[in-house]
Amino acid sequence: MIIKTLTENTSLSENFGSEHGLSLYIETVSFKILFDVGASELFLENAKKLNVDISDVDFLIISHGHYDHGGSVKAFLRENSKAKVFLHQLAFEKYYALRPNNVLKYIGLDEGVKQNGRIVLTSDRFFINKGIQMFSNIIQRESISRSNSGLLMVNNGQMMQDTFAHEQNLIVEENEKMLLVTGCARNGIVNILEHFRDLKGCMPDYVIGGFHLSSRSGGNESAEVINNIGKYLMDTKAKYYTCHCTGIEPYKRLKAVMGDTIDYLSAGCEIRIPPVEAIKDCQ
């Protein structure tokens, strides 16, 4: 299995563009999968540089209903004429972020895309094909990130705290190995892993994605919280590759706790699972 980071907040080198967003290309023996498309058409530019043909992608999965993960679905549909696009059934609801000075900004998806015939709305557990499934409906056993507090949704005409019920996670199974992919893990990476164990009876072998330990306003989770998360992740015995909303400083703290069991994926990174070798060095 090969994973290429098409869009991320940082870049491996000046050859690759970066933005606040996430897009991952996952190639298995049988399928070519795109997980999120970032905020803009940047994923298309970086895909060409990484020799990824977007027109060959078999499935697109959008992790949740925020623009930095699904802002360029329309561009994907233009460049790819065959793939179905899988979003949670709540992904097209109205989502907002409270910015500095109490400015309310719409951060949801383009509702016009919903009418496209290739859009598939998923439920709490959804199977795409053998070895490829999504799950949501996370039980929040552990507290979620405090940076979620400024993220809102409209429910029955009323503005309220986002419940993140629209967030889905991907499981890819190949060669007796299981990969878990998260978009932002706004329901809490620990809660997501516990739910994974409930579903599969074990922990994943590999985990890729954002863990939402920082916010765009600059706030990070406390050192104590990050340390505890790092210790929990270590105990799962999985290999972690994180990015996007984890944040650089929280990542550094996780790295101090977890050592070689965690690495960072910037735009332009390529990894192989199992990690026989890194195709391009990543942080």
C-alpha positions in Angstrom: 0.0 0.0 0.0 1.3 3.4 -1.0 0.1 6.7 0.5 1.0 10.1 -1.0 0.1 13.4 0.7 -1.4 15.7 -1.9 -2.5 18.5 0.4 -1.4 19.5 3.9 -0.7 22.6 6.0 3.1 22.2 5.4 5.1 21.0 2.4 8.1 18.7 2.1 9.9 21.2 -0.1 9.3 24.3 -2.1 8.3 22.1 -5.0 4.9 21.4 -3.4 2.3 23.8 -2.4 0.6 23.8 1.0 -2.6 25.1 2.5 -4.8 24.6 5.5 -6.4 21.4 4.4 -5.8 17.7 3.8 -5.8 15.3 0.9 -4.3 11.8 0.9 -4.0 9.4 -2.0 -4.0 5.7 -1.0 -3.1 3.0 -3.5 -3.8 -0.7 -2.7 -3.3 -3.7 -4.9 -6.9 -3.5 -6.0 -8.0 0.2 -5.6 -7.0 3.8 -5.9 -8.6 5.9 -3.1 -8.6 9.6 -2.4 -9.3 10.7 1.1 -10.4 14.3 1.2 -9.5 17.0 -1.4 -8.3 19.9 0.7 -9.7 23.4 0.4 -8.8 24.3 -3.2 -7.5 22.7 -6.4 -4.0 22.5 -5.0 -4.5 18.7 -4.6 -4.6 18.5 -8.4 -1.3 20.4 -8.8 0.5 18.3 -6.2 -1.0 15.1 -7.6 0.7 15.7 -11.0 4.1 16.3 -9.2 3.6 13.0 -7.4 2.6 11.1 -10.6 -1.0 10.6 -9.4 -3.6 10.5 -12.1 -6.8 11.8 -10.5 -8.9 10.4 -13.3 -7.9 6.9 -12.3 -9.1 7.2 -8.7 -11.8 4.6 -7.9 -13.3 6.2 -4.8 -13.3 9.6 -3.1 -14.0 9.7 0.7 -14.7 13.0 2.3 -14.1 12.8 6.1 -16.5 15.5 7.2 -18.4 18.5 6.2 -15.8 21.2 6.4 -14.3 23.1 3.4 -10.7 22.3 4.2 -11.4 18.6 3.5 -14.1 18.8 0.9 -13.8 22.3 -0.6 -12.8 21.0 -4.0 -15.2 18.1 -4.6 -16.4 19.9 -7.7 -12.9 20.0 -9.2 -12.5 16.3 -8.5 -15.8 15.5 -10.3 -14.6 17.5 -13.2 -11.2 15.7 -13.5 -12.6 12.2 -12.7 -15.6 10.8 -14.5 -16.1 7.4 -12.8 -15.5 7.6 -9.0 -18.3 7.8 -6.5 -17.9 10.3 -3.7 -18.7 9.1 -0.2 -19.8 11.6 2.5 -21.7 11.1 5.7 -25.4 11.9 5.4 -24.9 15.0 7.7 -22.0 16.4 5.7 -24.0 18.9 3.8 -25.5 20.5 6.9 -24.5 24.1 7.7 -21.3 24.4 9.7 -19.6 27.6 11.0 -16.4 28.6 12.8 -16.2 31.5 15.3 -13.2 33.5 14.3 -11.4 36.3 16.3 -13.6 39.3 17.2 -16.7 37.0 17.2 -16.7 36.9 13.4 -18.8 33.9 12.2 -17.5 32.2 9.1 -19.2 29.5 7.0 -16.9 26.5 6.7 -19.3 24.0 5.2 -19.4 22.3 1.8 -20.9 23.5 -1.5 -24.5 22.3 -1.2 -24.8 22.3 -5.0 -22.5 19.3 -5.2 -25.0 17.2 -3.3 -27.2 16.9 -6.4 -24.5 15.2 -8.4 -25.4 11.6 -9.2 -22.1 10.2 -8.0 -22.6 11.5 -4.5 -23.2 8.6 -2.0 -24.4 9.5 1.5 -23.2 7.1 4.1 -24.5 5.9 7.5 -22.7 5.2 10.8 -21.0 2.1 9.3 -20.6 1.8 5.5 -18.8 -0.8 3.4 -17.5 0.3 0.0 -15.8 -2.9 -1.0 -14.0 -5.8 0.5 -11.4 -4.4 2.9 -12.7 -0.8 2.6 -15.2 0.6 5.1 -16.1 3.8 6.9 -17.4 4.3 10.4 -18.7 7.2 12.5 -21.1 7.4 15.5 -18.2 7.7 17.9 -18.9 7.4 21.6 -17.1 10.3 23.4 -15.7 8.3 26.3 -12.7 10.7 26.7 -12.9 14.4 26.5 -12.6 16.0 23.0 -10.3 18.8 22.0 -11.0 22.1 23.6 -10.3 23.8 20.2 -13.7 22.3 19.1 -15.4 25.0 21.2 -15.5 27.6 18.4 -17.0 25.2 15.8 -20.7 25.4 15.4 -23.6 24.0 13.4 -27.2 24.9 12.6 -29.8 22.5 14.1 -33.5 23.1 13.6 -32.8 26.7 12.8 -30.7 27.2 15.9 -26.9 27.7 16.2 -25.3 25.2 18.5 -22.0 23.5 19.2 -21.0 21.1 16.4 -21.5 17.5 17.5 -19.2 16.2 14.7 -21.7 13.4 13.9 -20.8 14.1 10.3 -17.2 12.9 10.8 -16.3 9.5 9.3 -13.1 7.5 9.5 -11.7 5.1 6.9 -10.5 1.5 7.4 -8.4 -0.1 4.7 -7.4 -3.8 5.1 -4.7 -5.4 2.9 -2.3 -8.3 3.4 -3.6 -8.9 7.0 -2.7 -5.3 7.9 -5.3 -2.7 8.9 -4.9 1.1 8.3 -7.1 3.6 10.0 -7.4 7.1 8.4 -8.9 10.1 10.2 -9.6 13.5 8.8 -9.5 15.7 11.9 -10.4 13.3 14.7 -12.6 16.0 16.2 -14.4 13.3 18.2 -11.1 12.5 19.8 -8.4 10.2 18.5 -8.6 8.1 21.7 -12.4 7.7 21.3 -12.0 6.8 17.6 -9.4 4.1 18.4 -11.6 2.7 21.1 -14.5 2.5 18.7 -12.2 0.9 16.1 -11.4 -1.8 18.7 -15.1 -2.3 19.4 -15.7 -2.9 15.7 -12.6 -5.0 14.9 -11.7 -6.6 18.2 -8.1 -5.2 18.0 -6.2 -2.0 17.3 -5.1 -1.0 13.8 -1.6 -1.6 12.6 -1.2 1.9 11.2 -3.0 5.2 11.7 -2.8 8.3 9.5 -4.5 11.7 9.9 -5.1 14.8 11.9 -5.6 14.5 15.6 -7.0 18.0 16.2 -4.7 19.1 19.0 -4.4 22.7 17.8 -6.7 25.4 16.3 -6.3 28.0 13.6 -6.5 30.7 16.3 -3.2 29.4 17.6 -4.3 27.5 20.7 -2.9 24.1 21.5 -4.0 21.3 23.9 -2.2 21.4 27.2 1.1 19.5 27.6 -0.5 17.1 30.1 -3.3 16.2 27.7 -0.9 15.7 24.8 1.4 13.6 26.9 -1.5 11.4 28.0 -2.7 10.9 24.4 0.9 10.0 23.4 1.1 7.4 26.1 -2.2 5.9 25.0 -1.2 5.8 21.4 2.1 4.1 22.3 0.2 1.4 24.2 -1.8 0.5 21.0 1.4 -0.7 19.3 0.4 1.0 16.1 2.6 3.1 13.8 1.3 6.7 13.5 1.6 9.3 10.7 0.0 12.6 11.7 -0.6 15.9 10.0 -2.9 18.9 9.4 -4.8 19.9 12.6 -2.5 18.0 15.0 -0.3 21.1 14.8 3.5 21.3 14.7 4.1 22.0 18.4 1.7 19.2 19.6 3.4 16.9 17.1 6.8 17.7 18.6 5.5 16.8 22.1 3.9 13.6 20.8 7.2 12.8 19.1 9.0 13.3 22.4 6.7 10.8 24.1 6.3 8.3 21.2 9.7 8.4 19.4 9.9 6.4 16.2 6.2 5.3 16.5 5.0 8.6 15.1 6.1 10.7 12.1 4.7 13.8 10.3 3.3 13.9 6.8 3.7 17.1 4.8 2.5 17.7 1.3 4.8 15.8 -1.1 5.5 12.9 1.4 5.2 9.3 0.2 5.2 6.3 2.5 4.7 2.6 2.0 2.8 0.4 4.3 4.3 -1.9 5.5 7.1 0.8 5.7 9.8 -1.1 3.9 11.3 2.3 3.2 10.2 5.9 2.9 10.0 6.8 -0.8 10.6 10.4 0.2 11.9 11.4 3.7 9.2 12.8 5.9 9.6 14.7 9.2 
